[in-house]
Amino acid sequence: MEIEMKIRGLMMDPAANTPIIILKDVNGESMLPIWVGPFEANAIAVEIEKLATQRPMTHDLLKNIIWEFGGSVRRVVITDLIDNTFLAVIELTKAGEVLVVDSRPSDAIALALRVDCPIYVNDEVIKNSSTAITEETGSQQDDWPETLVDDASDYKM
């Protein structure tokens, strides 16, 4: 089963000084942090903040290519968690056909923001993630900064 999620925030991991995307269940209290690289975090932050760039960024280019070929992005899905690495796919549609493309979660999320499509996470990913938390209770399997439970970042959605 898949759970629809939204971006709750973008923050820095205080221990590793690495960007983290925080996804939150749209119908519940589960949150899933996903560590990403600085360039991917920047691509996401630029779209969250609706900042204009002089030239198309990579994810803008991808969006434009998909549209020019008559396709659309149906949704993105974070499908699995293997050896602490999240896996994702982008589901494209063209002329009624669905094409599933392998992707890094950060790239899939950056594209989802640009095309305004839903983000889903396989519930097994949340169950198997040692860093997933519940906002309501603040319960988590690993030690997380309290700010994650109270206020994930300056980029609240």
Secondary structure by P-SEA (a helix, b strand, c coil): cbbbbccccccccccccbbbbbbbcccccbbbbbbbcaaaaaaaaaaaaccccccccaaaaaaaaaaaacccccccccccccccbbbbbbbbbcccbbbbbbbcaaaaaaaaaaabbbbbbcaaaaaaccccccccccccccccccccccccccccc
